[in-house]
Structures are given as structure tokens and as C-alpha cells.
Amino acid sequence: QVQLVESGGGLVQAGGSLRLSCAASGTIIFINVMGWYRQAPGKQRELVATIARDGSRNYVDSVKGRFTISRDTLDTVALQMNSLKPEDTAVYYCNANTARSNYWGQGTQVTVSS
């Protein structure tokens, strides 16, 4: 089992920055990929960025050049979000993937005002 706790969401003006953090606990040694997803009101949850155990990263096109995902330790993953836009407003979820299961955090709200 893996437990995930996000922090760092909030309200920011367009053009501003936020940093999200996610702390994992439990059987973290089995985590292969960690990432961030988001869900805006009335929309499906979408992938934002992922980082694999070997450090390879993947981003959705809409955040490339603005967001950076990092995994400094085995049990933490961060998302640095710069040049935020109103369309980035959503609940952001941390995700951890093992060979057997997929785990989610409770989500943290990010609101970008115009």
C-alpha cells in the first residue's frame, strides 16, 4: 500500500507561480512512476506530468515549458508551475504507480485568477 499527501495548492494571479509537493509513505520501494494529474470542473481528469524511476519525464503539451516535475527523493515528487494561466485552474492529484496498483492523493486545489 502507498499513501500520498499533496500540499502547496492555492490562489494565484495569472503569470504567477506555485509549487506542489507530494509525500509518499508505505511500500514506496515498489513505485515505478509518480506524477500529477488534474481535473477541472466538468472535465475529465487529465495527465499533467510524470516522472519515472530512471528520471525520464513526460508532460502534456499545454504545460511544456511552464511546468517542471521533479523527484528529489524516493518518497517525494514536486511540480513547479510557472507562468500560470486561468485554464490551469483545477484540482491537482498526485499519483503513484506500481506494477500492481495505482494510488491517488486526496487532491489540492489550484486556482488561477485572470
C-alpha positions as CSV (number, residue, x, y, z in Angstrom):
1,Q,0.0,0.0,0.0
2,V,1.1,3.6,-0.8
3,Q,-0.3,6.7,0.8
4,L,0.0,10.1,-0.9
5,V,-0.4,13.5,0.6
6,E,-0.3,16.7,-1.5
7,S,0.4,20.2,-0.4
8,G,1.1,23.6,-2.0
9,G,-2.1,24.5,-3.8
10,G,-3.8,27.9,-3.6
11,L,-4.9,31.0,-5.3
12,V,-2.5,32.9,-7.6
13,Q,-2.8,35.5,-10.3
14,A,-2.2,34.7,-13.9
15,G,1.5,34.7,-14.7
16,G,2.4,33.7,-11.1
17,S,3.9,30.5,-9.8
18,L,3.1,27.7,-7.4
19,R,4.9,24.6,-6.3
20,L,3.0,21.4,-5.4
21,S,4.6,18.7,-3.3
22,C,3.5,15.1,-2.7
23,A,4.8,12.9,0.0
24,A,4.5,9.2,-0.3
25,S,4.6,6.7,2.5
26,G,4.1,2.9,2.7
27,T,5.7,0.5,0.3
28,I,7.4,3.2,-1.7
29,I,10.2,0.9,-2.9
30,F,7.7,-0.5,-5.4
31,I,6.8,2.8,-7.0
32,N,7.8,2.9,-10.7
33,V,6.2,6.2,-11.9
34,M,5.0,9.2,-10.0
35,G,3.0,12.0,-11.5
36,W,0.5,14.8,-11.3
37,Y,-3.0,14.8,-12.8
38,R,-5.6,17.5,-12.8
39,Q,-9.4,17.7,-13.1
40,A,-11.2,21.0,-13.9
41,P,-14.9,21.4,-13.2
42,G,-17.0,19.5,-15.8
43,K,-13.9,17.9,-17.4
44,Q,-12.2,14.5,-17.2
45,R,-9.1,14.0,-15.2
46,E,-6.0,14.5,-17.4
47,L,-2.3,13.8,-17.1
48,V,-0.1,16.8,-16.4
49,A,3.3,15.3,-15.9
50,T,5.0,12.1,-14.9
51,I,8.5,11.1,-13.8
52,A,9.8,7.5,-13.9
53,R,12.3,5.8,-11.7
54,D,15.0,6.4,-14.2
55,G,14.2,10.1,-14.2
56,S,12.5,10.3,-17.6
57,R,9.8,12.9,-17.7
58,N,6.6,13.3,-19.7
59,Y,4.4,16.4,-20.0
60,V,1.0,17.2,-21.5
61,D,1.6,19.7,-24.4
62,S,-0.3,22.5,-22.7
63,V,2.2,22.8,-19.8
64,K,5.5,22.1,-21.6
65,G,8.0,24.9,-20.9
66,R,6.0,26.1,-17.9
67,F,5.8,23.2,-15.5
68,T,8.6,21.1,-14.2
69,I,8.2,17.8,-12.4
70,S,11.0,16.6,-10.1
71,R,11.5,13.6,-7.7
72,D,14.4,14.5,-5.4
73,T,13.9,11.6,-3.1
74,L,12.2,8.2,-3.4
75,D,9.2,9.4,-1.5
76,T,8.6,12.9,-2.8
77,V,7.5,14.4,-6.1
78,A,7.1,18.1,-6.8
79,L,5.5,20.1,-9.6
80,Q,6.9,23.6,-10.1
81,M,4.3,25.6,-12.0
82,N,5.3,28.9,-13.6
83,S,3.5,31.3,-15.9
84,L,0.2,30.0,-14.7
85,K,-2.9,30.6,-16.8
86,P,-6.6,30.6,-15.8
87,E,-7.0,27.4,-17.7
88,D,-4.7,25.7,-15.3
89,T,-7.3,26.0,-12.6
90,A,-8.2,22.5,-11.4
91,V,-7.8,20.1,-8.5
92,Y,-4.4,18.6,-8.8
93,Y,-3.8,14.9,-7.8
94,C,-0.6,13.1,-7.0
95,N,-0.3,9.7,-8.5
96,A,2.0,6.7,-7.8
97,N,2.1,3.6,-10.0
98,T,3.4,0.2,-9.0
99,A,3.4,-3.0,-11.0
100,R,0.2,-4.0,-9.3
101,S,-1.7,-0.8,-8.3
102,N,-2.4,2.8,-8.9
103,Y,-2.6,5.2,-6.0
104,W,-4.0,8.7,-5.7
105,G,-3.7,11.5,-3.2
106,Q,-6.7,13.5,-2.0
107,G,-6.1,16.4,-4.3
108,T,-5.2,20.0,-3.9
109,Q,-7.0,23.0,-5.4
110,V,-5.1,25.4,-7.7
111,T,-7.0,28.5,-8.8
112,V,-5.5,31.0,-11.2
113,S,-7.3,34.3,-11.5
114,S,-7.2,36.5,-14.6
